[in-house]
Amino acid sequence: MSKSLFTSKITEENGETKIDKWDWNALKNALDDAGRKFLTNQKDCVETHSLMNGRLLISTIAVLFSLYAIGYDYLYPFPESKLVIIVCVFSYFASVGILTLYTSFIEKGCFAQIVQKLDNNTFYWKFFSKQKPQKENFYVLTIELQHGNKVIRKIVEQSVAKYFDVNGVLVEKNYYSDLEKICTQMFNEKRE
């Protein structure tokens, strides 16, 4: 493939991203947001929110159990509503347990989910991130590409010093060029 489908040249809309470089959550969120921006600005890529929608659906069900219990208790004060409150409280905590399992085993830290349609083929990209255990300055990015039944997964561990300058400003050029190389390599692997 002579021409790359990915580009690291993305126009900056909001100016530079500056963070407190000692705040891991801010650092991770800045890299996650830049990764999402990279993917959504590629050719024929559309962000999908199915994982987030699943989380919202489970949360909504839990809240509906709570609201039903409150409304029923309002209409039929406590002694009459005892059984309904017990069932709703149990259902609420069961829903929250399901939500915890969903975020732990299905979402797994996915911060970007993209569908790319090219030449009657559909490619699904997912980006996951986490901090490397015992190494606070390492960002672990897992990129997953799915086409049909074939899944390619690449794990990239990189020191965050490569992506942030001494003032805590994200150097998007470095991050985007790494993402471009990795995604192009994975896409070419997928085509073979």
N, C-alpha and C positions, 0 to 999 in steps of 0.2 A: 504494500500500500504506500504510494508515494506521497500522498497528501494526508496530513493529520486532521482528524475530525475535531480535535481539542485545541483550544487556544488559551494561552496564559495571558493574552492581552485583553483585559477586561476594564472597561471604563469605570473610573472611581466616581461614585455619586455623592457620598456623604463625607468626603475628606478622609483623613487618616484615622486609623483605629489605634487609640492610645489606652493602655491599661496599666494598672499597678503590677509590675512584673513579678511581684512576690505573691500575688493572689492567684492561686492555681485555678480556681473556678472562673475568674475573669479571663485568664489566659486561654483555658480550654474553650470557653464560649466564643472568644474572639476567633480562634482557629476554626471552630465548628461553623460559625457564621460565614467566614471566608470560604470554607469548603463548600457550603451550600450555595453561596454566591457563584463560585466557580462552576459548579454543575448546572445551575439554572441558566447561566449565560452561554451555555454551549449550544451548538446547532442541533435543532430537532429534539431538544430536551424539555420535558415538562415535569414539574414537581408534583408528586402525588402525596396525599396525606392519609393514606389508608391506615397506617399504624397509629397515627395520632387520633384518627377518627374512632378506632377501636377503643383506645384509652378513654376518649370522651364519652363513648356510648356506655362503657362500664361505669364510669363516674356518674353519668346521668341516671342510670338505673339505681345506684346507691342513694343518690339524692332524692329520687322519687319515692323510695321506701321511707326515707325520713319524713318527707312532706306528707305522705299518706298517713303515717303514724300521728303527726302533729294535727292534721285535719280531722282525722277520726277521733282523736282525743278531745279536740275542741267541740265536735258535735255530740259526742257521747263521753262525758267526763270519766275520770280514771276507773272507778270500779268496773264500769261496763267495757271499757276499752283495753283492759288488761291483756287479754289474749292477742289482740291485734298489735299492741305495742311490743309484746314479746316476739311475735313473728316478724315484725318490721325491724326490730333491733337485730335479731339474728340474721335476717336477710341483708341488712346494711353491712354488718361485719363480714358476712360471707362474700358480698360484692367487693368490699375493700380487699379481702384476701385474694379474690380472683384478680383484682386490679394489680396487686403486688406481684402475683405470679405472671401476669401478662407483661408487666414492665420488665421483670427479671428474665424471663425465658423467651418471650416473643420479640419485644422491642429491643432488648439488649443494648441500649445506648445508641440506637440508630438516630442520627440527627438529620439525615438527608436521604430521601427516597425519590429517585428520578426514573421516568420512563423515556426511553429514546427510541424513536421510530425512524428507521432508515431502510429504504429499498424493500418494503414489505416485510421487514424483520423488526421485532420488538426486543429491546434490550432493557433490562432492569438493573439500575445501579443503586447500591446502598452504601452509605458511609457510616461507620461506627467509630467512636473514639473513647479513649480512657487514659488514665495516667498509669505509667509503668510502676508497678509496686517497688518500693524501696528506692526509687529514683524520681524525685520530684521534678526534675528538669527534662524528663522524657515524655513526649506525646506519642501515643500509640494510635495510629489510624488504620482501621481495617476497611478495605474497599472490596465490595462484593459485586460481581457482574454475573447476571443470569440471562441466558438465552436458551429458551426451550428447557430441556432437562439438565443442561450443562451449567455448572456454577464454577466460576473462578474467584478465588479469594486471595487477596494479597494483604499482608500485614506489614506496615511500615512503622519503624520506631525511629524517631528523630529527636535530637536535642532541640528544645524550643529556642535556644540561643541563635539558631540558624534563621528563625523567622521573626525575631524581635530585636530591635536595636537596643542600645544601652538606656534609652529613655522610655522604653516600654511601648514603642510604636511598632505595629505589625508591618513587616516588610513583605507586602503581598506579592511582589515580583518573585521572591524566592519560593514562597509557598505555592503560588500558581504554577511556576515552572516545574516544580517537583510533581504536582498533581497532574500536569499535562503529560509528563514523561510516563508516570505510572499508569494513567488511564489509557494512553495510546498503546503502551506495551500490553496491557490487559486486553484491550479491544483487538489488537492484532493477534494475540494468542487465541482469542475466542473465534476469530475468523478462520484459523488454520484447522 
